[in-house]
Amino acid sequence: MPPDTSAATVAPARIQPMPESSPPPAAVQTVRTSGASNPRAYRSDAATHLYGLNQERIWKGRLPPLLYAIGVLQVEVDGRGNVRNLSWMRAPKHAPEVIAEIERTVRNAAPFPAPVRMGKVVYTDTWLWHESGRFQLDTLTEGQD
């Protein structure tokens, strides 16, 4: 009888955590605003904000055909751009280190652009995670081979 290969092992992704830094003093911190009138429009502003803060971690170009992890995350942002809640719609449970890093990345990106037209917003985006620790968001993806 051949050996069971259904539980193949996968090497964990190399995580490139965000550099630890202290937030700027509140008096100096400027909160951008978003004029989006619905969550889908706000998603683009949020993705651009995340890319701006994580430029060295973004996968450049088209993603390869097989990714290490894909996760769908809902983010609740209050009227001042603060993250109030994270809720996984599809968590990459085989990669708990990716779940933790995505959550940390989102929380460290606050304040997000303030959703001034909506007061608060819950938006959803899909995280496309390569084994190198670099990622793209579905909103701004360059596609996949």
trRosetta pair geometry for C-beta under 8 A, 3 or more apart (Angstrom, degrees):
i j d omega theta_ij theta_ji phi_ij phi_ji
2 5 7.9 -36 139 -14 109 102
4 7 6.8 34 127 16 106 93
5 8 5.8 26 174 -66 78 93
10 68 7.7 146 166 -145 128 83
10 94 6.7 42 50 160 141 124
11 131 7.5 59 87 -156 97 128
12 95 6.9 137 -139 -131 78 82
12 97 5.8 62 -170 24 125 141
13 68 4.5 101 -76 151 119 163
13 69 6.7 -84 -25 -4 144 113
13 95 6.2 31 5 -146 113 129
13 97 6.7 -164 56 85 88 117
13 98 5.9 54 41 -68 138 107
13 129 6.6 -27 -110 149 172 114
13 130 7.6 136 -139 113 124 41
13 131 4.6 -141 -116 -144 84 52
13 132 7.4 -35 -164 28 93 14
13 133 5.9 144 153 -71 104 63
14 131 6.8 62 16 154 79 67
14 132 6.0 -23 58 -156 108 34
14 133 4.9 -78 98 -32 70 113
15 97 5.5 -122 -44 153 136 115
15 98 7.3 -161 -91 -86 107 55
15 101 5.0 -155 -145 -75 125 149
15 133 4.9 140 -129 -117 24 118
16 56 7.8 -113 138 117 144 99
16 57 5.7 -168 84 -109 122 101
16 132 7.8 2 -20 143 117 71
16 133 4.0 126 -1 128 86 143
16 134 7.3 20 24 -63 131 62
17 101 6.4 -125 -100 -126 72 102
17 104 7.1 -21 -144 104 95 147
18 53 7.9 3 -131 145 129 103
18 54 7.0 -75 -99 -102 103 96
18 57 7.7 -59 -85 -35 72 150
18 104 6.7 -160 20 128 114 105
18 105 5.9 143 -36 -105 125 72
18 108 5.4 -178 78 90 161 163
23 29 7.0 5 164 -81 102 136
24 28 4.8 -96 157 84 119 114
24 29 4.9 153 83 -71 106 85
25 28 5.0 74 66 13 85 103
25 29 6.9 -153 91 -20 38 91
26 29 5.6 -50 -137 25 33 116
29 111 7.5 104 160 18 124 116
31 80 6.6 -56 -150 -179 170 70
31 81 5.1 -173 -156 14 120 148
31 111 4.8 -32 -116 99 106 143
31 113 7.5 135 171 -131 77 36
31 114 5.4 59 146 -30 121 112
32 49 7.3 -164 56 -101 136 115
32 81 7.6 107 58 -98 63 150
32 113 4.4 -50 98 -109 98 84
32 114 7.2 -179 94 11 44 76
33 113 5.8 80 178 -173 10 88
33 114 4.8 -38 -113 59 70 92
33 116 4.9 11 -163 -22 119 124
34 42 5.6 83 141 -125 153 82
34 45 4.2 104 -116 142 124 173
34 46 7.9 -17 -77 -48 155 69
34 112 7.9 -13 -22 140 128 91
34 113 3.8 97 -42 125 97 123
34 114 6.6 -172 17 76 79 38
34 115 5.2 -24 65 -99 114 55
34 116 6.8 170 64 12 54 80
34 117 7.7 -93 107 17 73 95
35 116 6.9 -24 -97 55 49 107
35 117 6.0 66 -164 -24 48 125
36 39 7.8 84 142 -102 131 12
36 41 3.7 173 -144 107 102 103
36 42 3.9 -178 87 -69 158 67
36 44 7.6 156 -89 47 131 92
36 45 5.8 -127 -30 -3 127 132
36 115 6.3 -53 62 -132 99 91
36 117 6.6 -157 81 46 40 122
36 118 7.0 -24 96 -16 83 121
36 121 7.5 34 90 -92 123 158
37 41 6.2 37 39 43 59 149
37 117 5.1 -63 -98 123 64 146
37 118 6.9 145 -151 -59 33 94
38 41 5.2 90 57 12 74 102
38 42 7.1 -140 98 -7 36 92
38 118 7.5 132 -93 -81 23 131
39 42 5.4 -57 -143 38 35 114
39 43 6.4 52 155 -37 66 95
39 118 7.8 103 -63 -121 62 168
39 121 5.4 158 -101 -169 78 104
39 122 6.2 -26 -111 79 136 52
39 123 4.4 177 -168 -96 93 76
39 124 7.4 47 153 9 127 74
40 43 5.7 -38 -156 12 32 119
40 44 8.0 33 149 -16 55 93
40 123 7.6 162 -74 -134 24 100
41 44 6.3 -49 -170 24 41 110
41 45 7.4 35 141 -10 66 104
42 45 5.5 -57 -158 39 47 112
42 46 6.1 45 147 -20 76 105
42 77 7.7 -157 164 46 137 135
42 113 7.8 -160 -153 79 84 111
42 115 5.6 -6 -116 -105 136 117
42 118 7.1 -56 -58 10 139 147
42 121 4.9 -23 83 170 175 166
42 123 5.1 -135 92 -68 107 139
43 46 5.7 -55 -145 38 31 111
43 47 6.2 32 156 -20 66 107
43 123 4.5 -179 -79 -176 80 130
43 124 7.1 -29 -101 61 128 45
43 125 5.6 153 -156 -71 108 100
43 139 5.3 -164 141 -94 103 142
44 47 5.8 -52 -143 36 29 111
44 48 6.4 31 156 -18 63 106
44 139 5.7 -167 -95 180 56 128
44 140 7.7 116 -138 -62 69 91
45 48 5.8 -55 -148 37 29 111
45 49 6.3 33 151 -22 63 107
45 112 7.8 102 121 170 97 99
45 113 4.8 -75 157 45 124 147
46 49 5.5 -54 -150 35 32 116
46 50 6.4 30 153 -17 66 105
46 75 7.0 161 -167 71 155 141
46 77 7.3 -155 -96 -34 125 150
46 112 5.6 -2 -117 -157 86 132
46 113 7.0 -127 -76 31 56 98
46 123 5.9 169 7 74 152 150
46 125 7.0 -149 95 -30 121 139
46 139 8.0 97 71 28 85 168
47 50 5.7 -53 -147 37 32 110
47 51 6.3 33 154 -19 66 106
47 125 6.2 157 -76 -120 104 153
47 137 4.6 -150 -133 86 111 150
47 139 4.0 -145 -46 78 162 136
47 140 4.9 171 148 -17 131 113
48 51 5.7 -53 -145 37 31 112
48 52 6.4 36 154 -24 63 106
48 140 7.1 133 -73 -70 61 141
49 52 5.8 -55 -152 31 28 114
49 53 6.8 14 156 -8 62 109
49 109 6.3 110 131 173 102 121
49 112 5.6 117 104 -141 166 75
49 113 5.8 -148 -64 -19 138 94
50 53 6.1 -65 -151 42 31 103
50 54 6.0 -12 164 17 68 119
50 105 7.1 63 -151 148 108 107
50 106 7.4 -27 -106 -103 122 63
50 109 5.4 -25 -102 -122 72 160
50 137 6.6 87 78 -36 138 142
51 54 6.3 -82 -135 58 25 86
51 55 6.8 64 165 -86 65 61
51 58 5.7 41 -139 -79 86 142
51 137 7.4 -108 -57 14 98 117
51 140 6.2 -46 -54 72 143 166
52 55 6.8 -2 -153 -53 25 95
53 108 7.7 176 152 114 143 92
53 109 5.2 172 50 -118 160 91
54 57 4.3 -52 175 47 100 115
54 58 6.1 118 112 -44 90 85
54 105 6.6 21 -77 -156 144 119
54 109 7.8 -51 -29 -86 107 115
55 58 6.0 -47 -151 10 33 114
57 105 8.0 -133 101 -121 162 136
57 133 6.9 -76 -145 131 95 87
57 134 5.5 -177 -179 -120 53 65
57 135 6.5 5 145 28 95 84
58 134 6.4 36 133 -167 9 99
58 135 6.9 -61 -120 72 46 56
58 136 6.5 71 -160 -91 81 66
59 63 5.9 58 119 -93 152 85
59 128 7.7 -82 29 102 138 102
59 130 5.4 108 -82 -9 136 135
59 132 7.8 121 -94 59 98 121
59 134 4.2 124 -67 129 75 115
59 135 6.1 -144 -11 88 101 3
59 136 5.1 -74 48 -39 105 95
59 142 8.0 -135 104 31 90 114
60 142 7.8 27 -179 8 35 156
61 142 5.7 -133 -178 102 19 152
62 142 5.4 -115 -78 113 49 99
62 143 4.8 -33 -120 86 95 89
62 144 6.0 150 -177 -111 87 18
62 145 5.3 99 133 -45 125 82
63 67 6.3 -1 167 -78 131 110
63 128 5.9 -80 -78 147 166 133
63 130 6.6 -152 -142 -70 99 108
63 136 6.2 -121 -57 17 121 131
63 141 7.1 -46 -10 -158 119 108
63 142 7.4 138 -19 65 75 85
63 143 7.1 -158 23 106 80 40
63 144 4.3 -31 67 -107 98 83
63 145 7.0 -143 89 9 48 76
64 67 7.3 152 72 -72 80 62
64 130 7.2 91 28 -121 101 111
64 144 7.3 -11 85 -157 15 84
64 145 5.8 -29 -137 42 37 116
65 144 6.5 111 -104 161 41 101
65 145 5.2 -77 -53 91 79 83
67 70 5.9 86 88 -53 135 91
67 128 5.7 -97 -123 -172 162 79
67 129 6.1 112 172 69 112 50
67 130 6.0 -85 -137 -90 81 51
67 131 7.9 180 -168 -30 47 72
67 144 7.8 -68 -42 -127 113 134
68 95 6.4 94 146 -87 97 153
68 98 7.1 171 115 -70 111 146
68 129 5.4 -72 69 111 96 91
68 130 6.1 83 6 180 104 21
68 131 4.0 133 -59 -73 130 69
69 92 3.6 47 -158 -153 108 169
69 94 7.3 -163 -101 70 97 91
69 95 4.3 -87 -80 39 137 153
69 98 4.4 130 52 100 167 174
69 127 7.5 -1 113 107 95 102
69 129 4.1 -7 65 62 91 126
70 90 7.4 -8 115 116 85 122
70 92 6.2 134 54 -77 36 113
70 126 6.5 0 -174 -179 93 103
70 127 6.9 167 -154 84 44 61
70 128 5.9 -1 -111 -110 85 57
70 129 6.8 -163 -75 22 37 84
71 88 6.6 -58 -170 -139 108 103
71 90 6.1 -172 -149 97 48 75
71 91 5.6 16 -133 -132 109 38
71 92 4.7 -86 -64 -16 98 93
71 98 6.9 173 -22 126 133 114
71 99 6.8 150 -101 -97 157 71
71 102 6.2 -129 69 -10 147 173
71 126 7.1 168 87 -155 39 58
71 127 4.7 -3 59 51 89 108
71 129 7.2 28 6 -10 97 122
72 88 7.1 104 79 -167 62 62
72 89 4.2 -57 107 69 111 105
72 90 4.0 55 27 35 105 98
72 124 6.4 15 179 -176 93 107
72 125 7.6 -167 -146 99 59 28
72 126 5.0 -26 -98 -101 76 77
72 127 7.7 -164 -77 16 27 74
73 86 6.2 -21 -169 -164 110 95
73 87 7.3 140 -162 74 61 43
73 88 5.9 -37 -105 -105 70 58
73 89 7.0 -163 -87 14 17 85
73 102 6.4 -168 -46 145 154 132
73 106 7.2 -135 136 -55 150 155
73 124 7.0 171 89 -146 38 63
73 125 6.4 -16 61 62 83 70
73 126 7.9 148 18 -101 69 29
73 127 6.4 30 2 -14 114 112
74 85 7.9 -5 110 111 94 94
74 86 7.2 148 81 -161 59 44
74 87 4.4 -17 61 65 109 96
74 88 7.7 -154 20 -75 79 11
74 89 5.9 89 -26 -36 99 104
74 122 5.8 14 179 178 107 99
74 123 7.2 171 -150 88 63 29
74 124 4.9 -31 -95 -92 72 84
75 83 6.2 -60 -168 -132 102 100
75 85 7.6 163 -157 86 39 56
75 86 5.9 -10 -106 -107 68 71
75 106 5.9 -142 -107 -167 132 138
75 112 7.9 109 137 -41 135 159
75 122 7.1 174 84 -151 38 56
75 123 5.9 -17 58 61 88 78
75 124 7.7 161 14 -90 70 35
75 125 7.5 -9 4 17 113 97
76 83 7.1 102 75 -164 60 57
76 84 4.4 -64 106 66 108 100
76 85 4.0 27 32 47 126 91
76 86 7.7 -133 19 -63 80 33
76 87 7.6 52 -20 -2 101 105
76 120 7.1 16 -177 167 85 112
76 121 7.5 180 -147 94 49 43
76 122 4.7 -20 -97 -99 75 86
77 81 6.1 -16 -175 -143 112 34
77 82 6.9 150 -155 72 64 34
77 83 6.1 -39 -99 -98 69 50
77 84 6.9 164 -108 7 15 91
77 112 5.0 -65 -129 57 141 135
77 115 6.2 114 98 -11 115 117
77 120 6.5 -178 93 -161 55 70
77 121 5.3 -2 56 59 98 86
77 122 7.7 171 18 -85 66 36
77 123 7.3 -3 7 12 112 101
78 81 7.2 -44 70 25 68 18
78 82 4.9 -5 38 57 110 90
78 84 5.2 96 -41 -44 97 121
78 120 4.9 -34 -134 -113 42 109
79 114 6.2 35 165 -165 48 99
79 115 6.6 -94 -119 62 49 78
79 116 7.4 80 -161 -102 84 42
79 119 4.9 -41 -87 -173 113 50
79 120 5.3 -67 -48 -65 70 73
80 111 6.4 -74 136 -137 76 135
80 114 5.6 -34 -148 -111 22 114
81 110 6.4 149 135 -154 83 76
81 111 3.3 72 107 177 120 100
81 112 4.5 -164 -162 62 85 55
81 113 6.1 -167 -110 95 115 9
81 114 4.4 -74 -45 -73 96 67
81 115 7.7 146 -81 -6 62 67
82 110 5.4 57 -133 -165 49 132
82 111 5.7 -45 -69 -111 55 88
82 112 7.8 -154 -44 22 9 83
83 86 6.9 12 175 -52 121 91
83 106 6.2 115 -108 142 155 95
83 107 5.6 -121 60 -111 151 59
83 109 7.8 82 -41 67 128 82
83 110 4.8 -112 -5 -69 95 130
83 112 7.0 89 -61 -12 80 114
84 120 7.6 0 3 -156 144 128
85 122 7.9 -18 69 -113 108 104
86 103 5.6 146 108 -126 171 93
86 106 6.3 118 -96 88 129 147
86 107 7.6 -73 -37 -58 133 93
88 91 3.8 20 175 -60 152 99
88 99 7.2 -20 -84 -137 143 111
89 124 6.5 17 -8 -139 145 125
91 99 5.5 29 -163 -105 107 124
92 95 4.5 -9 126 45 116 105
92 98 5.4 -13 74 80 133 132
92 99 6.3 -161 58 -57 80 87
92 129 7.1 -89 -13 36 165 136
93 96 7.2 12 -161 -68 44 76
93 99 7.7 31 -96 -47 38 138
95 98 3.9 22 131 13 118 118
95 99 6.7 146 102 -18 72 81
95 129 7.4 -169 111 93 160 147
96 99 5.3 -47 -150 32 43 117
96 100 6.4 42 153 -18 70 103
97 100 5.8 -52 -149 38 33 111
97 101 6.3 31 153 -18 65 108
98 101 5.7 -56 -143 39 32 109
98 102 6.2 33 157 -20 67 105
98 127 8.0 169 165 117 109 134
98 129 5.3 88 -149 157 134 172
99 102 6.1 -57 -149 35 26 108
99 103 6.4 22 156 -15 62 109
100 103 5.9 -59 -149 38 29 110
100 104 6.2 27 155 -17 65 109
101 104 5.6 -54 -144 39 32 111
101 105 6.1 36 155 -24 65 106
101 133 7.7 -91 166 -148 167 91
102 105 5.6 -54 -147 35 30 114
102 106 6.4 27 156 -17 64 105
102 127 5.4 -64 -120 -73 136 175
102 129 7.7 -87 -65 -72 115 132
103 106 6.0 -56 -149 36 30 108
103 107 6.3 23 157 -13 65 109
104 107 5.9 -58 -143 41 30 107
104 108 5.9 25 160 -15 66 113
105 108 6.0 -61 -143 41 24 107
105 109 6.4 29 155 -29 61 109
106 109 5.7 -57 -152 27 30 115
106 110 7.8 45 150 -36 58 88
107 110 6.2 -35 -170 -1 41 113
109 112 6.5 45 122 -77 100 81
111 114 7.1 0 161 -61 122 82
115 118 4.4 -32 149 50 118 105
115 119 6.8 -26 100 52 98 22
115 120 6.3 103 63 -136 126 14
115 121 4.3 129 -57 -16 171 119
116 119 8.0 35 -165 -67 23 34
118 121 5.0 65 95 -69 147 95
125 137 5.1 -8 168 -165 131 113
125 138 6.0 -178 -170 40 75 94
125 139 5.5 -52 -129 -20 114 113
126 137 6.9 130 73 -165 53 60
126 138 3.7 45 57 -20 104 132
127 135 5.8 -16 -171 -170 89 138
127 137 6.3 -35 -101 -106 55 66
127 138 7.8 -82 -50 -17 19 86
128 135 6.0 145 78 -163 56 77
128 136 4.7 -14 62 63 115 83
128 137 7.2 174 16 -101 88 14
128 138 6.4 117 -29 -64 108 70
128 141 6.2 58 13 -102 148 123
128 144 7.5 -133 -162 -72 149 121
129 133 7.8 -19 -167 -136 94 25
129 135 4.8 -25 -102 -101 61 105
130 133 7.2 -41 81 31 79 22
130 134 5.1 -4 49 66 120 79
130 135 6.6 -162 12 -82 78 47
136 140 6.6 -133 -171 87 91 80
136 141 4.6 98 138 -109 132 74
136 142 6.7 -117 -125 13 155 79
137 140 5.3 50 67 32 94 90
137 141 6.8 -131 89 -51 39 77
138 141 5.4 -21 -136 -21 33 122
141 144 7.3 -25 171 -37 130 85
